Amino acid sequence: MRVRPIPQFSTEPIGIMIYTQGVLTDPDNQQVFLNVINTDNNTVVVPSSTLATYESPGTYQYQLNSSQTSVQGNYQINWSYTISGSERKYQDSFVVADQMPYWQNLTQEQRDLAAGIVHRVDKSFDSSSGGPYLQELGQSGFNLYEEVAYLMSTETIDYCNYEFQPIFTPAYQIGLNAMAPWPTTYYGVLATQTYAHLLKHIARNYIEQPTPEGMTAAWMNRRDYYQRWWQLYEFEKEIADKQLRQMKRQYMVGSKRSLLVAGGLIPRMFTNPARPGYAYASVNTGGA
């Protein structure tokens, strides 16, 4: 799974969720310890035996401050706790990256959606870290988490507001300061639309591809990447648009019940928000 980026100078949570046989379980004495190390220079950022904050059964977190995220680079989190007297350890990691204004403006739930969308393209293989090759190009400034947050906050929400009837007035918005927040009931629609727009966004970034001429050297031909990503976009767009139309039908008829339209049953749409929080590492303590 992709290493989580944390914007430089931000205050961000890191956390852990402890499972036993699929159930969130507290360790002995409800105590979880951690330390954080910058692995680029071996600087200790959070000292050993720092106690994490209890949030809920099996869920613990630590809030990083702006001083602890002031240096860009790679970091390792070492978690430790005991279960029935048996010591358990777990390692997680994150990277302190450039500023991510669109990402930082998302709510916690919207960040979870964005992280899930990132992982949908995370296993495409033409970059050393996984995901689109564009990340290899320094001039692209391609931070996948920030790109998804940007698209969710701009292109995707505009498309959802103004494509198909009815037009949403006032227009829905995304982010901490949204005056008309996107309804959480339809976060599934927002996720599929954002994913489709991400695929289109990746495709259009492959527009400028030079053709080597007068050369005999071997080179990596990526000129068809545009078409490949665009074909995937068209496939996912069809699915996403079906969901958006179904959502908008609810607003046209003014009802949340099932109804018959042109002989077809249109049910109320439900979305499932039960997804793990992106900020938490999940560990299984054992059992079936």
C-alpha positions in Angstrom: 0.0 0.0 0.0 1.2 3.5 -0.9 3.1 5.4 1.9 0.8 8.1 3.3 2.0 11.7 2.6 1.7 14.4 5.3 2.0 18.1 4.2 5.0 19.9 5.6 4.3 22.0 8.7 0.9 20.5 9.2 -0.7 19.0 12.3 -1.9 15.6 11.4 -2.9 12.4 13.3 -1.2 9.1 13.0 -3.0 6.1 14.5 -3.4 2.4 14.9 -6.5 0.1 15.0 -5.9 -3.2 16.8 -8.1 -6.2 15.9 -8.5 -9.7 17.4 -10.6 -12.1 15.3 -12.0 -9.2 13.4 -13.1 -7.2 16.5 -11.4 -4.0 17.6 -9.7 -4.9 20.9 -7.9 -2.9 23.5 -4.4 -3.9 24.5 -3.4 -4.5 28.2 -4.1 -1.5 30.4 -5.3 0.4 27.3 -1.7 1.4 26.6 -0.1 1.8 23.2 3.4 3.3 22.9 5.1 4.7 19.8 8.1 6.5 18.6 8.8 8.2 15.2 12.1 8.3 13.4 13.2 10.2 10.3 14.8 7.4 8.4 16.7 9.7 6.0 18.9 11.0 8.8 17.9 8.8 11.8 16.6 11.8 13.8 14.2 10.9 16.6 11.0 13.0 16.1 8.9 11.3 18.8 10.8 9.7 21.6 10.4 6.0 22.6 7.7 5.1 25.1 5.5 8.0 24.1 1.9 7.1 25.0 -0.7 7.2 22.3 -4.1 8.7 23.0 -7.1 6.4 23.5 -10.0 7.2 21.1 -12.3 4.2 21.2 -12.0 0.5 21.7 -9.0 -0.7 19.8 -8.3 2.7 18.3 -5.4 4.9 19.4 -3.8 8.0 17.9 -1.0 10.6 18.2 -1.2 14.1 16.9 1.9 15.3 15.1 2.6 19.0 15.5 4.0 21.5 12.9 7.5 21.2 14.4 7.5 17.4 14.0 6.5 17.7 10.3 8.8 20.6 9.5 11.4 18.5 7.6 10.5 16.8 4.3 11.5 13.1 4.1 10.7 9.5 5.0 9.5 8.6 8.5 8.9 5.3 10.4 6.4 4.8 13.2 7.1 2.0 15.7 4.1 0.9 17.7 4.3 -1.4 20.7 1.7 -2.8 23.1 0.9 -6.1 24.9 -2.0 -8.5 24.5 -2.5 -10.8 27.5 1.0 -10.2 28.6 2.5 -10.9 25.1 4.4 -8.0 23.5 3.3 -6.9 20.1 5.1 -4.6 17.7 4.1 -3.0 14.4 5.9 -0.6 12.0 4.2 1.9 9.8 5.5 4.8 7.7 4.7 8.1 6.2 6.4 10.8 4.1 6.4 14.6 4.8 5.8 16.2 1.4 5.2 19.6 -0.1 2.1 21.6 0.9 -1.2 20.0 -0.1 -3.8 22.7 0.2 -6.7 20.8 -1.4 -6.0 17.7 0.7 -5.9 19.7 3.9 -9.2 21.3 3.1 -11.0 18.0 3.0 -13.0 16.7 5.9 -11.8 13.5 7.6 -14.5 11.5 5.8 -13.6 13.0 2.4 -10.0 12.2 3.0 -11.0 8.5 3.5 -12.8 8.6 0.2 -9.8 10.2 -1.5 -7.4 7.6 0.0 -9.6 4.8 -1.3 -9.5 6.3 -4.8 -5.7 6.6 -4.7 -5.5 2.9 -4.0 -7.6 2.1 -7.1 -4.8 3.2 -9.3 -2.0 2.4 -6.9 -1.1 -0.9 -8.5 -0.6 0.3 -12.0 3.0 -0.5 -12.5 5.0 2.0 -14.5 6.5 3.9 -11.6 8.9 2.8 -9.0 6.4 3.5 -6.2 3.4 2.1 -8.0 0.8 4.1 -9.9 1.0 6.3 -13.0 4.4 7.0 -14.6 3.8 10.7 -14.3 5.0 10.5 -10.7 8.5 9.7 -12.0 8.7 13.1 -13.7 9.9 15.8 -11.3 8.4 18.6 -13.4 4.9 17.1 -13.2 4.7 17.7 -9.4 2.3 14.7 -9.4 1.2 13.9 -5.8 -1.6 11.4 -6.2 -3.4 12.3 -2.9 -3.4 16.0 -3.7 -4.5 15.3 -7.3 -7.5 13.4 -6.1 -8.3 16.1 -3.6 -8.1 18.7 -6.3 -10.3 16.9 -8.7 -12.9 16.1 -6.0 -13.0 19.8 -5.0 -13.3 21.2 -8.5 -14.0 19.2 -11.6 -16.0 16.4 -10.0 -18.2 18.5 -7.8 -18.9 20.9 -10.8 -19.8 17.9 -12.9 -22.1 16.5 -10.3 -23.8 19.8 -9.8 -24.4 20.8 -13.4 -24.6 17.5 -15.4 -28.0 15.9 -15.8 -31.2 17.2 -14.3 -31.9 18.6 -11.9 -29.2 21.2 -11.5 -28.2 21.5 -7.8 -29.0 25.0 -6.5 -27.3 26.1 -4.4 -24.4 24.1 -5.8 -22.9 21.5 -3.5 -19.3 22.1 -2.2 -16.5 20.0 -0.9 -14.3 20.8 2.1 -14.2 22.0 5.7 -15.7 25.4 4.8 -18.4 24.1 2.4 -21.6 26.2 2.7 -23.7 23.4 1.1 -21.8 20.2 1.9 -22.2 17.2 -0.4 -24.7 14.8 1.3 -22.9 12.0 3.1 -25.6 9.6 2.0 -24.2 9.8 -1.5 -20.5 9.7 -0.8 -20.4 6.5 -3.0 -21.5 8.6 -6.0 -18.9 11.2 -5.1 -16.2 8.5 -5.0 -17.0 6.9 -8.3 -17.3 10.2 -10.1 -13.9 11.4 -8.6 -12.3 8.1 -9.7 -13.6 8.6 -13.3 -12.4 12.2 -13.3 -9.0 11.0 -12.0 -8.6 8.7 -15.0 -9.5 11.5 -17.4 -7.0 13.8 -15.6 -4.2 11.2 -16.0 -5.0 10.7 -19.7 -4.9 14.3 -20.6 -1.5 14.7 -18.9 -0.1 12.4 -21.6 -1.0 14.8 -24.4 2.6 16.0 -25.1 4.6 13.0 -26.1 7.5 13.6 -28.5 8.4 11.2 -31.3 12.2 10.6 -31.5 13.3 11.1 -35.1 16.8 10.8 -36.6 17.7 8.6 -33.6 18.8 4.9 -33.3 18.8 4.7 -29.5 16.3 2.5 -27.8 13.5 4.4 -25.9 10.4 3.7 -23.9 7.3 4.4 -26.0 4.5 5.7 -23.8 2.6 7.5 -26.5 -0.4 5.1 -26.2 -0.8 5.7 -22.5 -3.3 8.5 -23.3 -5.5 6.1 -25.2 -5.3 3.4 -22.5 -6.2 5.7 -19.6 -9.0 7.3 -21.7 -10.5 3.9 -22.5 -10.6 3.1 -18.8 -12.1 6.5 -18.1 -14.9 5.9 -20.6 -15.7 2.5 -18.9 -15.7 4.0 -15.4 -17.6 7.1 -16.5 -20.5 5.0 -17.6 -20.8 3.4 -14.2 -20.4 6.7 -12.4 -23.0 8.4 -14.5 -25.5 5.7 -13.8 -25.1 6.3 -10.1 -25.3 10.1 -10.5 -28.5 9.8 -12.5 -30.0 7.6 -9.9 -29.1 10.0 -7.2 -30.7 12.9 -9.1 -33.9 11.0 -9.7 -34.5 11.2 -5.9 -34.4 15.0 -6.1 -36.7 15.1 -9.2 -39.5 13.1 -7.6 -39.1 14.5 -4.1 -39.4 11.1 -2.5 -37.0 8.7 -0.8 -39.2 5.7 -1.5 -39.0 3.3 -4.4 -41.1 4.2 -7.5 -42.0 3.1 -11.0 -40.7 5.2 -13.9 -41.5 4.0 -17.4 -42.1 0.5 -16.1 -38.8 0.2 -14.2 -38.4 0.1 -10.5 -36.0 2.8 -9.1 -35.0 2.0 -5.5 -33.6 4.5 -3.0 -29.8 4.4 -3.1 -27.9 3.5 -0.1 -24.1 3.9 0.3 -21.9 2.0 2.7 -19.6 4.3 4.6 -18.0 1.4 6.6 -14.4 1.8 5.4 -11.2 2.0 7.5 -9.8 5.4 8.2 -6.8 6.3 6.0 -4.9 7.7 9.1 -4.9 4.4 10.9 -2.7 1.3 10.5 -4.7 -1.9 11.0 -3.2 -4.8 12.8 -4.6 -8.3 13.5 -3.6 -9.7 16.9 -4.4 -13.3 15.9 -7.3 -15.7 15.7 -9.3 -17.0 12.8 
